[in-house]
Amino acid sequence: MAITKETQNSATRQIDAPAKEIFDILSNPQRHNETDDSGMVVSTDHGERIKAVGDTFTMNMTKEDGDYQTNNEVFAFQEDRVIGWKNTENTTADVKVGAKWLYELEPIDADNTTVKLTYQRDELEENLLGMTEKFDDDFLAKSLDKLAEAVSGS
């Protein structure tokens, strides 16, 4: 199946933690490497705790052909419920990106939360679509597994 701008991938899982604890990790760019199963997210270069739509942060990244940095802007924010950011630019290569990561948290009870992670391509440039094939449902499920590990402290 060809990847298009309309192609979305997602995964959902229950995490045995309150939504507030999960959101605490997601809203802190300095902890994003703990939720990345790909090994691409290295560290935060610039960015404070996310508090609102429009907040920005810069991440140090790596892939097989070298290190790079990305600028990111928050496009969705509802305390302890929804958080999403768009990778606006690979600043090292001076390439506009547009990939979006959206987390939706739904408390089940005081100690358990359903988390849905969606990867959206609707703002990606056509020439970048092929590079996003690896961000499929399985990849996102593994990211949610890493998030569960991070929140449990294991």
VOPAGU-2260 file (C-alpha; in pm, 1 decimal, decimal comma):
REM VOPAGU-2260
SITE   aa  ch    i         X         Y         Z
SITE  MET   A    0       0,0       0,0       0,0
SITE  ALA   A    1     139,6     336,4    -100,1
SITE  ILE   A    2     183,0     598,1     169,5
SITE  THR   A    3     -12,6     917,8      99,6
SITE  LYS   A    4     -75,5    1237,1     294,8
SITE  GLU   A    5    -404,9    1083,4     410,0
SITE  THR   A    6    -232,7     772,8     551,8
SITE  GLN   A    7    -248,0     768,4     929,6
SITE  ASN   A    8    -108,6     504,8    1156,7
SITE  SER   A    9    -207,3     452,2    1516,1
SITE  ALA   A   10    -182,0     222,8    1813,6
SITE  THR   A   11    -373,0     204,2    2139,2
SITE  ARG   A   12    -287,4      33,0    2465,7
SITE  GLN   A   13    -371,3      39,7    2830,7
SITE  ILE   A   14     -95,3     170,4    3055,9
SITE  ASP   A   15    -109,1      90,1    3425,6
SITE  ALA   A   16     -59,4     446,7    3546,0
SITE  PRO   A   17    -267,8     758,6    3604,0
SITE  ALA   A   18    -306,4     989,1    3303,4
SITE  LYS   A   19    -126,9    1265,4    3497,1
SITE  GLU   A   20     192,1    1055,2    3527,1
SITE  ILE   A   21     187,3     960,6    3159,3
SITE  PHE   A   22     123,5    1320,4    3055,0
SITE  ASP   A   23     413,4    1431,0    3275,7
SITE  ILE   A   24     652,7    1229,8    3058,2
SITE  LEU   A   25     497,4    1333,9    2726,8
SITE  SER   A   26     496,9    1704,3    2815,8
SITE  ASN   A   27     868,1    1695,5    2903,5
SITE  PRO   A   28    1082,8    1690,8    2586,5
SITE  GLN   A   29    1381,9    1588,2    2797,4
SITE  ARG   A   30    1212,0    1249,2    2844,3
SITE  HIS   A   31    1107,0    1188,7    2482,9
SITE  ASN   A   32    1404,3     960,6    2417,3
SITE  GLU   A   33    1254,9     721,9    2675,6
SITE  THR   A   34     946,8     672,8    2456,5
SITE  ASP   A   35    1134,1     615,5    2129,5
SITE  ASP   A   36    1180,0     253,7    2023,7
SITE  SER   A   37    1369,3     347,5    1704,6
SITE  GLY   A   38    1678,1     489,3    1871,8
SITE  MET   A   39    1645,6     805,3    1661,0
SITE  VAL   A   40    1563,3    1045,7    1947,0
SITE  VAL   A   41    1886,6    1124,5    2130,3
SITE  SER   A   42    1821,2    1423,1    2357,3
SITE  THR   A   43    1665,1    1765,2    2391,4
SITE  ASP   A   44    1872,4    2051,0    2257,7
SITE  HIS   A   45    1626,7    2323,2    2356,1
SITE  GLY   A   46    1288,6    2305,9    2521,0
SITE  GLU   A   47    1108,1    2345,6    2848,2
SITE  ARG   A   48     806,4    2152,9    2972,3
SITE  ILE   A   49     522,9    2182,8    2721,2
SITE  LYS   A   50     242,3    2400,6    2858,0
SITE  ALA   A   51      39,9    2517,2    2558,2
SITE  VAL   A   52     -26,9    2502,2    2186,3
SITE  GLY   A   53     249,2    2697,2    2011,5
SITE  ASP   A   54     530,0    2587,8    2247,2
SITE  THR   A   55     844,5    2477,0    2063,7
SITE  PHE   A   56    1137,0    2246,9    2132,5
SITE  THR   A   57    1443,4    2120,8    1945,8
SITE  MET   A   58    1557,7    1760,5    1951,7
SITE  ASN   A   59    1894,9    1602,7    1876,6
SITE  MET   A   60    1833,0    1305,7    1649,3
SITE  THR   A   61    2034,0    1031,8    1479,0
SITE  LYS   A   62    1986,2     790,0    1191,0
SITE  GLU   A   63    2205,0     565,5     979,4
SITE  ASP   A   64    2347,7     853,1     776,4
SITE  GLY   A   65    2428,7    1080,5    1072,7
SITE  ASP   A   66    2310,1    1317,2    1340,1
SITE  TYR   A   67    2062,8    1600,4    1288,9
SITE  GLN   A   68    1829,5    1834,8    1475,5
SITE  THR   A   69    1455,4    1889,6    1445,9
SITE  ASN   A   70    1238,2    2183,1    1545,2
SITE  ASN   A   71     897,3    2087,1    1682,0
SITE  GLU   A   72     583,5    2288,3    1756,0
SITE  VAL   A   73     293,4    2183,0    1977,2
SITE  PHE   A   74     -37,5    2176,7    1786,9
SITE  ALA   A   75    -260,4    2003,4    2045,4
SITE  PHE   A   76    -266,6    2043,8    2422,0
SITE  GLN   A   77    -519,4    1959,1    2689,4
SITE  GLU   A   78    -366,9    1899,2    3032,6
SITE  ASP   A   79    -349,2    1526,8    3118,9
SITE  ARG   A   80    -559,2    1434,9    2810,6
SITE  VAL   A   81    -414,6    1536,6    2472,1
SITE  ILE   A   82     -71,3    1640,6    2349,9
SITE  GLY   A   83      62,9    1659,7    1996,8
SITE  TRP   A   84     358,8    1813,2    1822,0
SITE  LYS   A   85     463,4    1863,9    1463,4
SITE  ASN   A   86     818,4    1812,1    1347,3
SITE  THR   A   87     835,2    2137,2    1154,8
SITE  GLU   A   88    1191,2    2122,8    1024,0
SITE  ASN   A   89    1506,7    1918,1    1003,0
SITE  THR   A   90    1733,8    2216,9    1070,7
SITE  THR   A   91    2054,2    2031,6     984,1
SITE  ALA   A   92    1936,3    1959,7     629,1
SITE  ASP   A   93    1720,8    2275,5     609,8
SITE  VAL   A   94    1416,6    2065,0     515,6
SITE  LYS   A   95    1055,9    2144,4     612,2
SITE  VAL   A   96     896,8    1827,9     746,4
SITE  GLY   A   97     540,7    1840,0     886,3
SITE  ALA   A   98     510,3    1496,6    1049,7
SITE  LYS   A   99     271,6    1501,7    1348,0
SITE  TRP   A  100     261,0    1289,1    1663,5
SITE  LEU   A  101     -62,8    1294,6    1864,4
SITE  TYR   A  102    -119,8    1128,4    2202,8
SITE  GLU   A  103    -471,9    1096,8    2343,3
SITE  LEU   A  104    -513,3     980,8    2703,9
SITE  GLU   A  105    -839,9     843,5    2840,3
SITE  PRO   A  106    -843,9     751,5    3209,9
SITE  ILE   A  107    -999,5     412,6    3280,0
SITE  ASP   A  108    -980,6     461,2    3655,7
SITE  ALA   A  109    -742,9     628,5    3902,8
SITE  ASP   A  110    -452,5     396,5    3813,7
SITE  ASN   A  111    -505,7     296,0    3450,2
SITE  THR   A  112    -518,3     491,5    3124,6
SITE  THR   A  113    -587,4     408,5    2763,1
SITE  VAL   A  114    -333,5     586,0    2541,0
SITE  LYS   A  115    -371,9     626,2    2166,3
SITE  LEU   A  116     -75,0     739,3    1954,8
SITE  THR   A  117    -138,4     858,4    1599,9
SITE  TYR   A  118     118,0     949,4    1334,4
SITE  GLN   A  119     -20,3    1196,3    1078,9
SITE  ARG   A  120     131,4    1278,7     739,7
SITE  ASP   A  121    -117,7    1538,2     610,7
SITE  GLU   A  122     136,0    1824,4     623,5
SITE  LEU   A  123     435,6    1630,6     489,6
SITE  GLU   A  124     593,6    1723,8     159,1
SITE  GLU   A  125     523,7    1457,7    -106,3
SITE  ASN   A  126     894,2    1377,1    -145,4
SITE  LEU   A  127     918,8    1282,4     224,6
SITE  LEU   A  128     628,0    1035,5     235,2
SITE  GLY   A  129     839,0     731,8     145,0
SITE  MET   A  130    1070,1     797,8     437,8
SITE  THR   A  131     779,5     753,2     681,1
SITE  GLU   A  132     687,0     393,2     595,4
SITE  LYS   A  133     854,9     262,9     912,0
SITE  PHE   A  134     613,8     465,5    1129,3
SITE  ASP   A  135     347,1     197,3    1097,1
SITE  ASP   A  136     105,7      61,4    1357,5
SITE  ASP   A  137     365,5    -182,9    1495,6
SITE  PHE   A  138     621,4      95,6    1536,5
SITE  LEU   A  139     367,7     306,3    1726,0
SITE  ALA   A  140     270,1      10,3    1946,3
SITE  LYS   A  141     637,1     -34,2    2041,1
SITE  SER   A  142     655,8     336,9    2124,4
SITE  LEU   A  143     359,4     294,2    2358,4
SITE  ASP   A  144     536,7      -4,0    2516,4
SITE  LYS   A  145     839,6     220,6    2576,4
SITE  LEU   A  146     611,2     487,1    2726,9
SITE  ALA   A  147     466,7     224,0    2961,3
SITE  GLU   A  148     821,0     123,3    3064,2
SITE  ALA   A  149     917,4     486,7    3123,5
SITE  VAL   A  150     615,9     556,6    3343,5
SITE  SER   A  151     668,8     236,6    3543,9
SITE  GLY   A  152    1035,8     320,5    3597,1
SITE  SER   A  153    1159,2      -9,0    3453,4
